[in-house]
């Protein structure tokens, strides 16, 4: 390492955290996150002075996300554990999935972290597809993996989660923890309640998910907490080609339905115009 006047010219890297466009290092790093400070009900005394400014920061995250991702091609959001090792079955599956989605013309969106996310980003990037990472400020900084081509760092989970849904045609969920489960059930809730239409949710890793699906069927559905049709919202497979085919077919079916609705609207408008013209002709007679 080069030195000047007996002193090192470079500092040790130390801890580092990203907050949107801001990078904090060493003493500037603190233990709380923007989400934690926003949701902490014990800090009510300063809500009039600070929460209004936070609202502008939240708005800026939505604007940044919408502006950056507006021209994204058809995309699929892929979720899974950041703790999975590169040689794990789920990482190998995620890499093959990322490549297959890219070859099918989809961009691949992940949380931008390590593990399953990195594997999916790598598969997409190496196959020539667009690899997107939506990072988040966490107490334990993960950083964006090296296979992300387009990245956005978020402070707030809810702004980030909106981008995962708004710019994806489907979710594929591989083995993961609390965060993965959160994304899975949010997607299922949005589809069940009709907030999004024809949105495929694919689970990959049949051995991992089998117990959960058994519980959904034998306990939740059996007790009437969900309907039998709700279980059909989930496609379970370990076959990458089957997963991609399910997504492609669902998108094609939705496009066909939308085209049929458009054509029906055009036909109704044309009929109304003809009827109006006929009435006008009768009036002149």
Secondary structure, DSSP 8 states (H G I E B T S, - for coil): --EETTEESS-----EEEETTEEEEGGG--S--HHHHHH-TT--TTHHHHHHHHHHHHHHHHHHHHHHHTT--SEEEEE--TT--TTSHHHHHHHHHHHHHHHTT-EEEE-S-STHHHHHHHHHHHTT--EEEEEE--SS-----TT-SEEEEES-HHHHHHHHHHT-SEEEE-S--HHHHHHHHHHHHHHHTTSSSS-EEEEE-HHHHHHHHHHIIIIIITTTSS-GGGGGGEEEES-HHHHHHHHHHHHHHHHHHHHHHHHHHHHHHHHHHHHHHHHHHHHH-
